[in-house]
Amino acid sequence: MTLTNDNNQTRRGLNGWRIAGWGAVAAILLAPAVAMQFTNEVAWTASDFLFAGLLLVGAGALVELAVWKARSTPVRIALVLGVLAAVALVWIEGAVGIFH
């Protein structure tokens, strides 16, 4: 599917970056589920998967919004890096509780 905008530029609805991003979200959520089958060291509960899913899908939606709305590439990159940094901070805090 190819979309055209006012500048007569073409943009693909599902390009490689989007597939890679959403695939990474799925892989990150799938990794602990697979690890739990092989070791007792990983013991996620349903609430852990729910928290991680909401965090990652929410971040993915914010990245999609930033890439869609930001006009310049440097701004897009800055916004995406900001979202990724925030996700990393929340993930680390949830895992080990640095700020307690």
C-alpha positions as CSV (number, residue, x, y, z in Angstrom):
1,M,0.0,0.0,0.0
2,T,1.5,3.4,-1.0
3,L,0.2,6.7,0.2
4,T,0.9,10.1,-1.4
5,N,0.9,13.4,0.5
6,D,0.7,17.0,-0.7
7,N,4.4,17.1,-1.7
8,N,3.9,14.2,-4.0
9,Q,6.2,12.1,-1.9
10,T,5.4,8.5,-1.4
11,R,5.3,6.8,2.0
12,R,4.6,3.2,2.6
13,G,2.1,2.2,5.2
14,L,4.2,-0.7,6.6
15,N,7.8,0.0,6.0
16,G,10.8,-1.8,7.4
17,W,11.3,0.4,10.4
18,R,7.7,0.0,11.6
19,I,7.8,-3.8,11.1
20,A,11.2,-3.9,13.0
21,G,9.8,-1.7,15.8
22,W,6.6,-3.7,16.4
23,G,8.5,-6.9,16.0
24,A,10.9,-5.8,18.7
25,V,8.0,-5.1,21.0
26,A,6.6,-8.6,20.4
27,A,10.1,-10.2,20.9
28,I,10.7,-8.3,24.1
29,L,7.3,-9.6,25.5
30,L,7.9,-13.1,24.2
31,A,11.4,-13.5,25.6
32,P,10.4,-13.9,29.3
33,A,7.6,-16.3,28.3
34,V,10.0,-18.5,26.5
35,A,12.7,-18.2,29.3
36,M,10.1,-19.3,31.9
37,Q,9.8,-22.6,30.1
38,F,13.5,-23.3,30.6
39,T,14.5,-21.8,33.9
40,N,13.0,-21.0,37.3
41,E,15.1,-17.8,37.4
42,V,12.5,-16.0,35.3
43,A,9.2,-15.8,37.1
44,W,6.9,-13.2,35.6
45,T,3.3,-13.0,36.7
46,A,0.3,-11.9,34.5
47,S,0.6,-8.4,36.0
48,D,4.3,-8.3,34.9
49,F,3.3,-9.1,31.3
50,L,0.4,-6.6,31.5
51,F,2.7,-3.8,32.8
52,A,5.4,-4.6,30.2
53,G,2.8,-4.8,27.4
54,L,1.2,-1.5,28.3
55,L,4.6,0.2,28.6
56,L,5.9,-1.1,25.3
57,V,2.8,-0.7,23.3
58,G,2.3,2.8,24.7
59,A,5.9,3.7,23.8
60,G,5.4,2.2,20.3
61,A,2.3,4.4,19.9
62,L,4.2,7.5,21.0
63,V,7.0,6.7,18.6
64,E,4.5,6.3,15.8
65,L,2.9,9.6,16.7
66,A,6.3,11.4,16.9
67,V,7.4,10.1,13.5
68,W,4.1,10.9,12.0
69,K,3.8,14.5,13.4
70,A,7.4,15.7,13.5
71,R,8.4,17.4,10.3
72,S,12.2,17.3,10.5
73,T,14.4,14.2,10.9
74,P,16.5,15.6,13.9
75,V,13.3,16.3,15.8
76,R,12.0,12.8,15.0
77,I,15.2,11.2,16.2
78,A,15.2,13.3,19.4
79,L,11.6,12.4,20.2
80,V,12.2,8.7,19.6
81,L,15.4,8.7,21.7
82,G,13.5,10.5,24.5
83,V,10.7,7.9,24.4
84,L,13.3,5.0,24.5
85,A,15.1,6.6,27.4
86,A,11.9,7.0,29.3
87,V,11.0,3.4,28.7
88,A,14.4,2.2,29.8
89,L,14.2,4.2,33.0
90,V,10.7,2.9,33.9
91,W,11.8,-0.7,32.9
92,I,14.9,-0.5,35.1
93,E,13.0,1.0,38.0
94,G,10.4,-1.8,37.7
95,A,13.1,-4.5,37.6
96,V,15.4,-3.5,40.4
97,G,14.0,-0.4,42.1
98,I,16.8,2.0,41.8
99,F,14.9,4.9,43.3
100,H,13.7,3.2,46.4
